[in-house]
């Protein structure tokens, strides 16, 4: 840490009470949303956690943490020098394990996640669900941790959209780095995360990849069809209540981000299979009615 920042850190360390332990996830939006589930479980167990947030907006209105901090580098720097009586705990994990990465993170603080757990996101959500609305994210190329081994071929995305566009309203969200899809309403780069959550909460289906938005959809109880590559497997990062489409070659769970030596055979999922999953997802949710209930209240 440069000298000026070091001086500022020293002054910061002298101000206010510092907790004995603070926890952080150090990943992307998905990791931090999984951290919200751990904070909720810890609060329910009577052991609320002090959290260092990389994305403070995700915690808006969330009273589960004992406190919400920022600036993980500052906490590490001050702790290593003995300026604060705080242990900084990284809730890390390993891929290619039999245990979900959120459960691995929870083990660092002695917390057990309940069956069917979901991330927690307090935001303004839809009160009704449109069974004809499909929200699509077709790429993670603009994500903090992008990986070509997650990317279903774009020609298949476009073929799928053409099959569905005549019957359904399809809205594309994500970043401007994601390839544009024809026959959709293009909202790439035009929604905040909370706005995307509101849109997802009112959709009949979210169709996407293993991504931060997959975790947002889980938080908002949005029906979801997720196309998985072989980098990780659904039991490692996904949700059992989603429609997870995947393949299981012997190399699955490789943790490789780029440079697959097997020509991405794990992503050889036909358009027809994805279409069938979307239609089944929409049909099953439509039978449950259009009212949306059980969301956290908007603070």
C-alpha positions as CSV (number, residue, x, y, z in Angstrom):
1,X,0.0,0.0,0.0
2,X,1.5,3.4,-1.0
3,X,2.7,5.6,1.8
4,X,-0.2,8.1,1.7
5,X,-2.7,5.3,1.7
6,X,-0.8,3.6,4.5
7,X,-1.0,6.8,6.6
8,X,-4.7,7.1,5.9
9,X,-5.2,3.4,6.9
10,X,-3.4,4.0,10.2
11,X,-5.6,6.9,10.9
12,X,-8.7,4.8,10.0
13,X,-7.5,2.0,12.3
14,X,-7.6,4.4,15.3
15,X,-11.2,5.5,14.7
16,X,-14.2,3.5,16.0
17,X,-14.6,0.0,17.3
18,X,-13.3,-2.8,15.1
19,X,-14.9,-6.3,15.2
20,X,-12.9,-9.3,16.3
21,X,-13.6,-11.0,12.9
22,X,-14.8,-9.8,9.5
23,X,-15.6,-12.1,6.6
24,X,-15.5,-11.5,2.8
25,X,-15.9,-13.6,-0.3
26,X,-13.6,-11.9,-2.8
27,X,-15.4,-13.0,-5.9
28,X,-17.9,-11.7,-8.4
29,X,-21.5,-10.7,-7.9
30,X,-22.5,-14.4,-7.7
31,X,-20.1,-15.1,-4.8
32,X,-21.4,-12.1,-2.9
33,X,-25.0,-13.0,-3.4
34,X,-24.2,-16.5,-2.0
35,X,-22.6,-14.6,1.0
36,X,-26.0,-13.0,1.7
37,X,-27.4,-16.5,2.2
38,X,-24.6,-17.3,4.6
39,X,-25.2,-14.1,6.5
40,X,-28.9,-14.9,6.7
41,X,-28.2,-18.4,8.1
42,X,-25.7,-17.0,10.6
43,X,-28.3,-14.4,11.8
44,X,-30.9,-17.2,12.2
45,X,-28.4,-19.2,14.2
46,X,-27.8,-16.3,16.5
47,X,-24.3,-15.7,15.2
48,X,-24.5,-12.7,12.9
49,X,-21.4,-12.0,10.9
50,X,-19.5,-8.8,10.3
51,X,-19.1,-8.6,6.5
52,X,-16.8,-6.8,4.1
53,X,-18.8,-6.1,1.0
54,X,-17.3,-5.8,-2.5
55,X,-20.8,-4.8,-3.8
56,X,-22.5,-2.8,-1.0
57,X,-25.6,-2.1,-3.2
58,X,-26.4,-5.8,-3.0
59,X,-26.8,-5.4,0.8
60,X,-29.2,-2.5,0.6
61,X,-32.0,-3.0,3.3
62,X,-30.3,-6.2,4.5
63,X,-30.2,-6.4,8.3
64,X,-28.6,-9.9,8.5
65,X,-25.0,-8.8,9.0
66,X,-23.9,-7.6,12.4
67,X,-22.1,-4.8,10.4
68,X,-21.3,-4.1,6.8
69,X,-17.8,-2.9,6.0
70,X,-15.9,-2.0,2.8
71,X,-12.3,-1.9,1.7
72,X,-10.9,-5.4,2.2
73,X,-7.4,-4.4,1.3
74,X,-7.5,-1.8,4.1
75,X,-8.7,-4.4,6.6
76,X,-5.9,-6.8,5.6
77,X,-3.2,-4.1,5.7
78,X,-4.2,-2.9,9.2
79,X,-4.7,-6.4,10.6
80,X,-1.3,-7.7,9.3
81,X,0.4,-4.8,11.1
82,X,-1.4,-5.3,14.3
83,X,-3.2,-2.0,14.2
84,X,-6.6,-3.6,14.7
85,X,-7.6,-6.6,16.8
86,X,-9.4,-8.2,13.8
87,X,-9.1,-11.5,12.0
88,X,-9.9,-11.1,8.4
89,X,-11.5,-14.3,7.1
90,X,-11.7,-15.2,3.4
91,X,-14.6,-17.5,2.8
92,X,-12.8,-19.4,0.1
93,X,-13.7,-22.6,-1.8
94,X,-12.4,-25.0,-4.3
95,X,-14.1,-26.2,-7.5
96,X,-14.3,-29.8,-8.6
97,X,-15.5,-30.8,-5.1
98,X,-18.7,-32.7,-4.1
99,X,-19.8,-29.8,-1.9
100,X,-21.5,-26.7,-3.3
101,X,-19.2,-23.7,-3.1
102,X,-21.6,-21.7,-0.9
103,X,-21.6,-24.6,1.6
104,X,-17.8,-24.6,1.5
105,X,-17.8,-20.8,2.2
106,X,-20.2,-21.4,5.1
107,X,-18.0,-24.0,6.7
108,X,-15.3,-21.3,7.4
109,X,-17.6,-19.8,10.0
110,X,-19.3,-22.9,11.2
111,X,-22.6,-22.3,9.5
112,X,-24.9,-24.8,7.9
113,X,-27.1,-23.7,5.0
114,X,-30.7,-25.1,5.0
115,X,-32.0,-27.2,2.1
116,X,-33.4,-25.0,-0.7
117,X,-31.4,-21.9,0.5
118,X,-31.4,-18.8,-1.7
119,X,-29.5,-15.6,-1.8
120,X,-31.1,-12.6,-0.2
121,X,-31.8,-9.4,-2.2
122,X,-34.0,-6.6,-0.9
123,X,-35.3,-4.5,-3.8
124,X,-38.5,-3.5,-5.5
125,X,-39.9,-6.5,-7.3
126,X,-42.8,-7.2,-9.5
127,X,-46.2,-8.1,-8.0
128,X,-47.3,-10.2,-10.9
129,X,-45.5,-12.6,-13.3
130,X,-45.9,-12.4,-17.0
131,X,-45.9,-16.0,-18.3
132,X,-45.1,-14.8,-21.8
133,X,-41.9,-12.9,-20.8
134,X,-38.5,-14.6,-21.2
135,X,-35.5,-12.7,-20.0
136,X,-32.3,-13.8,-21.7
137,X,-28.6,-13.3,-20.9
138,X,-26.6,-15.0,-23.7
139,X,-23.0,-14.3,-22.7
140,X,-20.8,-13.6,-19.7
141,X,-18.2,-11.8,-21.7
142,X,-18.6,-8.6,-19.8
143,X,-18.4,-10.2,-16.4
144,X,-15.6,-9.6,-13.9
145,X,-14.7,-13.3,-14.2
146,X,-15.6,-14.2,-17.8
147,X,-14.9,-17.6,-19.2
148,X,-15.2,-18.9,-22.7
149,X,-16.0,-22.4,-21.2
150,X,-19.3,-21.0,-20.1
151,X,-20.4,-19.8,-23.5
152,X,-23.1,-21.7,-25.5
153,X,-22.6,-21.0,-29.2
154,X,-24.1,-17.7,-30.4
155,X,-25.6,-19.3,-33.6
156,X,-27.6,-21.6,-31.3
157,X,-28.7,-18.7,-29.2
158,X,-30.0,-16.9,-32.2
159,X,-31.7,-20.1,-33.6
160,X,-33.4,-20.6,-30.2
161,X,-34.7,-17.0,-30.1
162,X,-36.1,-17.3,-33.6
163,X,-38.1,-20.4,-32.5
164,X,-39.5,-18.6,-29.4
165,X,-40.0,-15.0,-30.6
166,X,-43.3,-15.5,-32.3
167,X,-45.0,-16.7,-29.1
168,X,-43.1,-14.9,-26.4
169,X,-41.8,-11.5,-25.5
170,X,-38.0,-11.8,-25.2
171,X,-35.9,-9.2,-23.4
172,X,-32.1,-9.4,-23.6
173,X,-30.1,-8.1,-20.6
174,X,-26.5,-8.2,-19.7
175,X,-23.6,-6.0,-20.8
176,X,-22.8,-4.3,-24.1
177,X,-20.0,-6.8,-24.5
178,X,-22.6,-9.5,-25.0
179,X,-23.5,-10.2,-28.6
180,X,-26.8,-8.7,-29.7
181,X,-29.6,-11.1,-30.4
182,X,-32.2,-10.3,-33.1
183,X,-35.9,-10.6,-32.3
184,X,-35.4,-9.3,-28.8
185,X,-36.0,-6.1,-26.8
186,X,-32.4,-5.0,-26.3
187,X,-31.7,-3.8,-22.7
188,X,-28.0,-4.7,-22.7
189,X,-26.1,-2.2,-20.5
190,X,-29.3,-0.3,-19.7
191,X,-30.3,-1.9,-16.4
192,X,-28.8,-1.7,-13.0
193,X,-28.6,-4.9,-11.1
194,X,-31.7,-3.9,-9.0
195,X,-33.6,-3.1,-12.2
196,X,-32.6,-6.4,-13.7
197,X,-33.9,-8.1,-10.5
198,X,-37.2,-6.3,-10.9
199,X,-37.5,-7.5,-14.5
200,X,-36.6,-11.1,-13.6
201,X,-39.1,-11.2,-10.8
202,X,-41.9,-10.5,-13.2
203,X,-40.7,-12.9,-15.9
204,X,-42.1,-16.3,-16.8
205,X,-38.6,-17.6,-17.2
206,X,-34.9,-16.5,-17.0
207,X,-32.8,-18.2,-19.6
208,X,-29.0,-17.8,-19.2
209,X,-25.7,-19.2,-18.2
210,X,-23.8,-19.8,-15.0
211,X,-23.5,-16.1,-14.0
212,X,-24.2,-13.4,-11.5
213,X,-27.7,-13.1,-12.9
214,X,-28.3,-16.8,-12.2
215,X,-27.9,-15.9,-8.5
216,X,-30.1,-12.8,-8.9
217,X,-32.8,-15.0,-10.4
218,X,-32.6,-17.4,-7.5
219,X,-32.8,-14.5,-5.0
220,X,-36.0,-13.2,-6.7
221,X,-37.5,-16.7,-7.0
222,X,-37.5,-16.4,-10.8
223,X,-38.0,-19.6,-12.8
224,X,-34.7,-20.3,-14.6
225,X,-33.3,-22.5,-17.3
226,X,-29.5,-22.4,-17.0
227,X,-27.1,-23.7,-19.7
228,X,-24.0,-25.1,-18.1
229,X,-20.6,-25.7,-19.6
230,X,-18.2,-28.1,-18.0
231,X,-16.1,-25.6,-16.1
232,X,-18.2,-26.3,-13.0
233,X,-21.1,-28.5,-12.5
234,X,-24.6,-27.6,-11.3
235,X,-24.1,-29.2,-7.9
236,X,-21.1,-27.0,-7.3
237,X,-22.5,-23.6,-8.2
238,X,-26.2,-23.9,-9.2
239,X,-29.6,-24.4,-7.6
240,X,-31.6,-27.6,-7.6
241,X,-34.8,-25.8,-8.2
242,X,-33.5,-24.5,-11.6
243,X,-33.7,-26.4,-14.9
244,X,-30.0,-27.0,-15.3
245,X,-28.9,-28.2,-18.7
246,X,-25.5,-29.8,-18.8
247,X,-23.3,-32.6,-20.1
248,X,-21.0,-34.9,-18.1
249,X,-18.0,-35.9,-20.1
250,X,-15.1,-37.2,-18.1
251,X,-13.4,-33.8,-18.2
252,X,-16.4,-32.0,-16.7
253,X,-15.6,-29.9,-13.6
254,X,-12.2,-28.9,-15.2
255,X,-12.2,-25.3,-13.7
256,X,-10.6,-24.1,-17.0
257,X,-11.7,-20.6,-18.1
258,X,-10.2,-20.6,-21.6
259,X,-8.4,-23.0,-24.0
260,X,-10.6,-26.1,-23.7
261,X,-8.6,-29.0,-25.2
262,X,-11.8,-31.0,-26.0
263,X,-13.6,-28.5,-28.3
264,X,-16.2,-27.6,-25.6
265,X,-18.0,-30.9,-25.9
266,X,-19.6,-30.1,-22.6
267,X,-21.5,-27.3,-24.4
268,X,-22.8,-29.4,-27.2
269,X,-26.4,-29.0,-26.1
270,X,-29.0,-28.9,-29.0
271,X,-31.3,-26.0,-29.5
272,X,-34.2,-28.3,-29.4
273,X,-33.3,-29.4,-25.8
274,X,-33.1,-25.9,-24.5
275,X,-36.4,-24.9,-26.2
276,X,-38.1,-27.9,-24.6
277,X,-36.8,-27.0,-21.2
278,X,-37.9,-23.4,-21.6
279,X,-41.4,-24.4,-22.6
280,X,-41.7,-26.9,-19.7
281,X,-40.4,-24.3,-17.3
282,X,-43.0,-21.8,-18.6
283,X,-45.8,-24.3,-18.5
284,X,-45.1,-25.5,-15.0
285,X,-44.9,-21.9,-13.6
286,X,-48.0,-20.8,-15.5
287,X,-50.0,-23.5,-13.7
288,X,-49.0,-21.9,-10.4
289,X,-50.6,-18.6,-11.2
290,X,-49.3,-15.2,-12.0
291,X,-49.1,-13.7,-8.5
292,X,-45.7,-13.2,-7.1
293,X,-45.3,-13.6,-3.3
294,X,-42.8,-14.3,-0.6
295,X,-40.2,-11.6,-1.6
296,X,-38.4,-9.4,0.9
297,X,-40.2,-6.1,1.4
298,X,-38.8,-3.0,-0.2
299,X,-37.3,-1.0,2.6
